Amino acid sequence: AEPEAPATSPKFKKGLKTPESAYRRPILEALVELGGASELHAVLERVFDKMKGQLNSHDLAALPSDGVTPRWQNTAQWARNALREGGYIRDDSPHGVWAISDKGREWLKGQ
């Protein structure tokens, strides 16, 4: 069960944001375009450029938790985590640096 949202924040309806899976290809493509590895902000900038046509008002709204970070950035970071766990992004890169793995490159080639 989902935890209840505090009464002060508007309840976020599940399914309104762009799904995490939609970020996987743009993240991997951005990493290839950036030479295979890059720091977080450069990757997110590229991902936004690739996805801006499909991001909706819920994606662009700030997270209730900090009131600043757009929800899409948070979703992209969760997608990156799933890619890392799946072996598509390296887990041995320095903190704040995202790096595509050979498995990630192979997946992109097969798409």
FIMIDREN-424956 format. One line per field, with one value per residue: residue in one letter; y negated, x negated, z negated of N, C-alpha, C, O in turn; chain. Coordinates in pm, 1 decimal, m for minus. Layout:
% FIMIDREN-424956
r	[A ...]
n_py	[Y ...]
n_px	[X ...]
n_pz	[Z ...]
ca_py	[Y ...]
ca_px	[X ...]
ca_pz	[Z ...]
c_py	[Y ...]
c_px	[X ...]
c_pz	[Z ...]
o_py	[Y ...]
o_px	[X ...]
o_pz	[Z ...]
c	[A ...]
END
This chain:
% FIMIDREN-424956
r	[A E P E A P A T S P K F K K G L K T P E S A Y R R P I L E A L V E L G G A S E L H A V L E R V F D K M K G Q L N S H D L A A L P S D G V T P R W Q N T A Q W A R N A L R E G G Y I R D D S P H G V W A I S D K G R E W L K G Q]
n_py	[119.4 m226.7 m492.7 m736.0 m1067.1 m1374.2 m1587.8 m1851.3 m1857.3 m1835.1 m1544.1 m1309.6 m1154.5 m826.3 m718.7 m945.9 m1070.8 m1054.2 m729.6 m558.2 m379.1 m500.8 m668.9 m527.2 m463.3 m736.2 m813.6 m631.8 m687.4 m956.1 m925.8 m791.1 m988.8 m1178.3 m1078.8 m841.1 m860.5 m1085.9 m1376.1 m1413.7 m1650.2 m1726.5 m1497.6 m1489.4 m1725.8 m1663.7 m1447.0 m1577.8 m1742.2 m1542.3 m1435.9 m1636.0 m1677.3 m1480.0 m1501.1 m1585.6 m1815.0 m1718.4 m1591.2 m1809.6 m1961.0 m2073.7 m1864.2 m1773.6 m1732.9 m1897.2 m2124.4 m2236.9 m2073.1 m1942.0 m1692.9 m1512.9 m1493.8 m1354.2 m1113.3 m1034.3 m985.1 m765.9 m588.1 m566.8 m438.2 m188.6 m105.9 m84.7 120.3 322.7 357.0 198.2 m48.8 m150.1 m55.4 m130.7 m385.3 m720.7 m907.9 m1085.1 m1069.9 m932.7 m638.0 m453.7 m102.6 185.2 362.8 188.3 41.4 245.5 309.6 73.1 80.0 293.1 197.8]
n_px	[m84.0 m38.4 m205.5 m29.4 21.4 m86.9 157.4 128.8 12.6 93.1 259.5 88.1 169.3 124.9 m19.6 4.8 m234.3 m505.9 m611.8 m879.3 m1020.0 m1021.8 m1233.9 m1465.4 m1590.3 m1648.5 m1832.8 m2048.4 m2116.4 m2193.2 m2421.8 m2594.2 m2619.5 m2753.4 m3003.8 m3020.1 m3033.7 m2930.9 m2875.7 m2600.1 m2426.9 m2474.1 m2389.8 m2117.9 m2031.3 m2051.7 m1873.2 m1635.6 m1609.9 m1566.7 m1326.2 m1138.9 m911.2 m734.6 m701.7 m480.7 m258.6 m259.9 m505.2 m672.7 m620.6 m722.0 m872.0 m683.0 m829.0 m1060.2 m994.2 m1127.1 m1287.5 m1217.3 m972.7 m1029.0 m1308.2 m1362.9 m1234.3 m1390.5 m1630.2 m1560.8 m1514.6 m1771.3 m1889.0 m1760.6 m1860.5 m2128.9 m2118.1 m2039.0 m2262.8 m2314.1 m2414.9 m2721.1 m2832.6 m3057.1 m3148.2 m3268.0 m3118.3 m2827.6 m2875.2 m2758.8 m2785.2 m2779.7 m2747.9 m2901.8 m2695.0 m2478.0 m2537.0 m2519.0 m2247.3 m2128.2 m2214.4 m2066.8 m1813.6]
n_pz	[0.0 69.1 m101.9 m290.7 m173.2 m325.4 m477.0 m400.7 m149.4 201.1 306.8 492.0 781.9 878.6 1183.3 1335.5 1393.6 1632.6 1709.8 1538.1 1701.4 1950.3 1948.5 1977.1 2236.3 2330.8 2128.0 2160.8 2428.9 2401.0 2243.2 2420.3 2618.6 2469.7 2450.9 2311.3 2037.1 1782.3 1573.4 1347.7 1396.1 1664.7 1798.4 1724.4 1844.5 2118.7 2127.0 2065.6 2294.6 2486.0 2400.0 2362.1 2521.6 2441.7 2170.5 1908.1 1728.0 1468.0 1454.4 1479.7 1257.9 930.9 682.2 394.7 163.8 162.4 301.3 514.2 693.6 1011.2 1078.0 1288.3 1289.8 1057.2 1117.3 1335.3 1203.8 1048.1 1256.0 1355.0 1141.1 1155.8 1403.3 1337.3 1146.5 1316.8 1467.6 1687.8 1659.2 1526.3 1199.6 1075.1 1110.1 1028.2 754.6 843.6 1111.6 1408.0 1594.5 1890.6 1939.4 2103.8 2150.0 2154.4 2385.3 2577.6 2554.4 2648.8 2917.8 3010.4 3027.6]
ca_py	[0.0 m353.6 m575.0 m850.4 m1197.9 m1466.4 m1663.1 m1982.2 m1849.7 m1776.1 m1400.4 m1279.2 m1035.2 m734.4 m701.3 m1073.6 m1106.4 m969.9 m615.2 m548.0 m303.3 m590.7 m742.0 m439.0 m488.2 m869.2 m818.0 m559.3 m765.1 m1075.2 m883.8 m764.8 m1119.5 m1251.4 m1009.4 m719.0 m893.8 m1228.9 m1408.4 m1414.6 m1762.5 m1721.5 m1388.0 m1531.5 m1828.3 m1591.1 m1367.9 m1671.8 m1778.4 m1428.2 m1398.2 m1749.7 m1664.2 m1385.1 m1532.5 m1658.5 m1911.5 m1646.9 m1568.7 m1938.0 m2020.6 m2050.4 m1761.9 m1830.5 m1717.9 m2011.4 m2240.5 m2292.5 m1973.8 m1892.3 m1549.9 m1431.8 m1468.1 m1248.4 m989.9 m998.0 m928.4 m630.6 m507.2 m542.7 m337.2 m60.3 m70.9 m41.9 252.3 417.6 369.5 115.0 m161.6 m99.6 m91.9 m161.2 m521.3 m811.6 m964.7 m1194.5 m1043.5 m819.5 m579.1 m340.8 21.9 255.4 418.1 76.3 12.6 356.2 295.2 m36.4 126.1 387.7 131.1]
ca_px	[0.0 m110.4 m192.9 60.4 m43.4 m45.1 278.7 93.2 m29.9 195.5 238.5 38.9 234.8 35.0 11.1 8.9 m367.1 m563.8 m670.5 m1024.7 m1074.1 m1036.4 m1360.1 m1581.9 m1660.0 m1711.2 m1950.0 m2158.4 m2156.9 m2265.2 m2555.1 m2674.5 m2647.4 m2845.7 m3132.3 m3015.1 m3017.9 m2917.7 m2817.6 m2454.2 m2353.5 m2485.3 m2304.0 m1978.7 m2003.5 m2028.6 m1750.6 m1524.0 m1598.1 m1510.9 m1193.5 m1050.3 m785.5 m644.2 m683.4 m356.1 m260.8 m295.3 m650.4 m741.9 m592.1 m822.5 m841.2 m632.6 m928.2 m1152.7 m934.4 m1219.4 m1326.9 m1108.4 m945.6 m1093.7 m1447.9 m1358.3 m1200.0 m1508.8 m1731.0 m1514.3 m1538.4 m1915.9 m1915.8 m1716.1 m1957.4 m2251.0 m2091.3 m2030.3 m2393.2 m2321.6 m2499.1 m2825.2 m2817.1 m3189.7 m3189.4 m3274.2 m2990.7 m2778.7 m2905.4 m2686.1 m2865.1 m2713.5 m2826.0 m2897.9 m2559.9 m2392.6 m2565.6 m2462.2 m2101.7 m2094.5 m2236.6 m1961.6 m1682.0]
ca_pz	[0.0 76.6 m222.2 m272.8 m160.3 m432.1 m443.5 m345.4 m9.5 287.2 328.3 626.6 835.5 947.5 1324.2 1407.3 1443.0 1736.6 1639.4 1525.5 1814.3 2065.4 1933.8 1993.9 2363.1 2333.1 2039.3 2225.5 2547.3 2353.8 2199.4 2540.6 2679.9 2382.4 2447.9 2232.0 1895.5 1758.5 1443.8 1339.0 1456.1 1810.7 1844.1 1707.9 1945.8 2244.7 2112.2 2076.5 2436.3 2557.8 2350.2 2333.7 2593.3 2377.6 2028.8 1884.6 1617.3 1344.8 1460.4 1468.5 1126.8 826.8 582.3 270.0 57.0 153.9 366.0 613.6 793.8 1095.6 1058.8 1392.3 1252.6 957.0 1189.1 1414.6 1113.5 1015.3 1376.1 1358.0 1039.5 1211.4 1508.2 1268.1 1089.6 1427.8 1530.9 1808.3 1618.2 1436.7 1059.6 1019.3 1147.8 913.6 709.4 926.7 1252.6 1466.7 1702.4 1956.0 1941.5 2232.0 2161.5 2194.9 2527.9 2656.5 2552.7 2740.7 3055.4 3046.3 3029.9]
c_py	[m124.2 m428.2 m694.2 m979.3 m1285.3 m1550.6 m1796.4 m1974.8 m1788.7 m1629.4 m1377.7 m1150.0 m952.3 m722.7 m831.0 m1111.3 m1010.7 m853.7 m613.5 m479.5 m391.5 m665.6 m657.2 m466.7 m628.9 m880.3 m750.8 m633.3 m887.9 m1038.0 m855.3 m897.8 m1200.4 m1176.6 m885.8 m741.7 m1044.6 m1252.4 m1430.6 m1526.0 m1763.4 m1611.6 m1431.0 m1637.2 m1762.6 m1512.7 m1459.5 m1711.3 m1667.4 m1402.1 m1513.0 m1742.8 m1568.5 m1409.9 m1616.0 m1749.2 m1844.8 m1620.9 m1697.6 m2006.0 m1985.5 m1940.2 m1828.8 m1828.3 m1834.9 m2137.5 m2301.8 m2194.3 m1929.4 m1740.0 m1464.6 m1400.1 m1354.5 m1114.0 m941.4 m934.2 m788.8 m537.9 m472.5 m433.5 m197.9 m13.3 m21.1 98.4 359.9 436.4 286.4 m12.2 m107.5 m144.2 m124.4 m300.8 m611.0 m867.8 m1083.6 m1178.2 m919.4 m768.9 m457.7 m219.3 82.1 313.5 309.1 40.3 120.1 345.1 186.2 6.4 217.5 325.5 75.9]
c_px	[m87.4 m98.2 m102.4 m20.5 1.4 73.2 246.6 53.0 81.1 161.3 197.0 102.2 134.8 77.2 14.8 m127.6 m410.5 m634.9 m823.2 m1086.7 m1097.2 m1169.5 m1481.8 m1659.5 m1723.2 m1834.6 m2068.9 m2208.3 m2238.1 m2407.1 m2646.7 m2715.5 m2749.3 m2978.7 m3135.2 m2996.8 m3006.8 m2860.6 m2667.2 m2385.1 m2359.8 m2395.9 m2157.7 m1938.8 m1971.6 m1898.1 m1629.5 m1502.0 m1531.9 m1364.8 m1095.1 m916.7 m686.3 m623.9 m557.8 m367.2 m296.5 m445.4 m726.5 m720.8 m702.8 m776.0 m787.7 m738.1 m1025.8 m1099.0 m1017.7 m1246.2 m1207.5 m1096.0 m1018.6 m1238.8 m1456.1 m1329.6 m1319.6 m1615.7 m1690.9 m1536.5 m1686.7 m1951.9 m1876.5 m1812.0 m2087.9 m2232.7 m2084.3 m2161.9 m2411.1 m2403.0 m2596.7 m2800.4 m2950.7 m3238.6 m3190.8 m3135.8 m2952.4 m2806.5 m2828.6 m2768.5 m2793.3 m2805.7 m2821.5 m2758.2 m2462.0 m2411.2 m2505.8 m2310.8 m2058.1 m2108.8 m2123.4 m1823.8 m1648.4]
c_pz	[0.0 m55.7 m192.7 m262.8 m277.1 m385.1 m376.4 m198.7 75.5 313.2 473.8 672.9 914.8 1093.9 1403.7 1462.3 1553.2 1666.7 1644.5 1647.2 1937.3 2063.3 1970.1 2121.9 2365.6 2243.1 2106.7 2349.3 2505.9 2311.5 2318.0 2604.8 2599.8 2364.6 2359.7 2083.2 1881.0 1619.7 1458.1 1416.1 1608.4 1867.2 1836.3 1810.6 2081.2 2240.3 2126.5 2222.6 2517.0 2522.0 2337.4 2406.8 2529.2 2228.6 2011.7 1762.6 1484.6 1339.1 1431.5 1333.1 1027.9 732.4 456.2 159.0 46.5 222.3 476.8 727.9 878.2 1080.2 1162.7 1356.6 1151.8 1024.6 1271.2 1325.5 1066.5 1134.4 1387.0 1257.8 1090.0 1320.4 1445.7 1210.2 1197.1 1502.7 1657.2 1784.9 1515.1 1293.3 993.5 1059.1 1023.9 879.0 798.2 1075.0 1296.3 1583.3 1759.0 1954.5 2081.8 2255.8 2206.9 2340.7 2618.9 2664.8 2651.9 2886.3 3103.0 3058.7 3166.5]
o_py	[m127.3 m427.4 m745.9 m998.1 m1272.9 m1580.4 m1849.2 m2076.2 m1701.5 m1596.0 m1422.5 m1046.8 m1002.1 m717.5 m827.7 m1176.6 m900.0 m876.9 m659.9 m518.3 m360.5 m719.4 m711.2 m490.8 m640.7 m949.1 m806.9 m641.2 m919.7 m1110.9 m891.8 m917.0 m1281.5 m1207.6 m830.6 m653.4 m1120.6 m1162.2 m1461.7 m1499.2 m1797.5 m1629.8 m1411.2 m1638.0 m1801.5 m1511.6 m1423.4 m1713.6 m1694.2 m1352.0 m1490.2 m1797.7 m1574.4 m1346.9 m1706.4 m1758.6 m1908.0 m1627.6 m1695.7 m2098.0 m1881.9 m1925.0 m1931.2 m1913.3 m1869.4 m2246.1 m2408.0 m2228.5 m1884.0 m1668.7 m1355.6 m1292.0 m1269.3 m1013.2 m821.5 m840.4 m702.7 m421.7 m360.6 m346.9 m101.1 105.8 73.2 184.0 475.2 521.5 301.2 m74.3 m29.0 m255.3 m143.2 m331.7 m581.5 m874.0 m1171.6 m1262.2 m815.3 m848.6 m369.3 m232.8 35.7 313.3 335.0 12.1 89.5 368.6 204.8 m27.3 218.7 393.0 17.2]
o_px	[m194.8 8.8 m100.8 m118.4 114.8 86.0 329.6 58.4 154.6 45.6 264.6 88.5 68.9 196.4 26.7 m136.5 m358.0 m711.4 m886.0 m1194.9 m1183.0 m1212.5 m1590.3 m1780.1 m1841.0 m1930.5 m2178.4 m2329.0 m2339.4 m2501.8 m2764.3 m2831.6 m2822.9 m3056.3 m3242.5 m2950.1 m3066.0 m2805.2 m2616.2 m2293.6 m2261.5 m2333.3 m2082.1 m1825.3 m1876.5 m1821.9 m1531.8 m1388.2 m1451.0 m1288.5 m978.5 m817.8 m566.8 m538.3 m531.3 m473.5 m357.0 m506.0 m831.5 m794.5 m768.3 m656.7 m841.5 m736.0 m1069.8 m1153.5 m982.9 m1229.6 m1107.0 m1195.9 m1065.5 m1288.0 m1544.6 m1392.8 m1347.1 m1683.7 m1776.7 m1573.1 m1722.2 m2034.8 m1949.7 m1841.8 m2149.4 m2320.1 m2119.4 m2171.7 m2511.4 m2452.9 m2559.7 m2753.6 m2957.9 m3356.8 m3122.9 m3047.5 m3034.5 m2766.5 m2832.8 m2817.0 m2751.2 m2927.4 m2746.7 m2709.0 m2373.4 m2314.6 m2449.2 m2252.3 m1963.7 m2024.4 m2088.9 m1728.0 m1541.8]
o_pz	[m60.0 m116.4 m81.0 m334.9 m323.5 m266.4 m302.3 m129.2 29.1 338.8 566.4 607.2 1006.0 1124.2 1526.2 1566.3 1565.3 1573.1 1739.8 1691.2 2019.9 2165.4 1991.6 2117.6 2399.2 2278.2 2109.5 2372.4 2568.1 2340.9 2315.8 2640.8 2656.1 2274.3 2335.3 2011.3 1957.7 1556.9 1565.7 1493.9 1674.2 1971.6 1931.3 1858.3 2149.1 2336.9 2192.0 2269.5 2605.8 2604.5 2305.1 2358.1 2558.5 2166.5 2090.9 1701.2 1398.0 1232.2 1367.2 1297.6 1039.5 706.1 414.2 70.0 m63.2 202.6 528.6 845.0 823.5 1070.8 1130.3 1388.9 1159.6 992.9 1276.2 1367.1 1047.0 1116.4 1424.1 1286.0 1069.7 1329.5 1495.5 1223.2 1172.2 1591.1 1727.1 1878.8 1427.8 1268.3 872.1 1043.8 925.5 964.6 824.4 1155.6 1230.7 1663.6 1684.5 1967.0 2167.9 2368.6 2288.4 2411.7 2723.9 2770.5 2728.6 2969.3 3221.1 3096.3 3184.8]
c	[A A A A A A A A A A A A A A A A A A A A A A A A A A A A A A A A A A A A A A A A A A A A A A A A A A A A A A A A A A A A A A A A A A A A A A A A A A A A A A A A A A A A A A A A A A A A A A A A A A A A A A A A A A A A A A A]
END
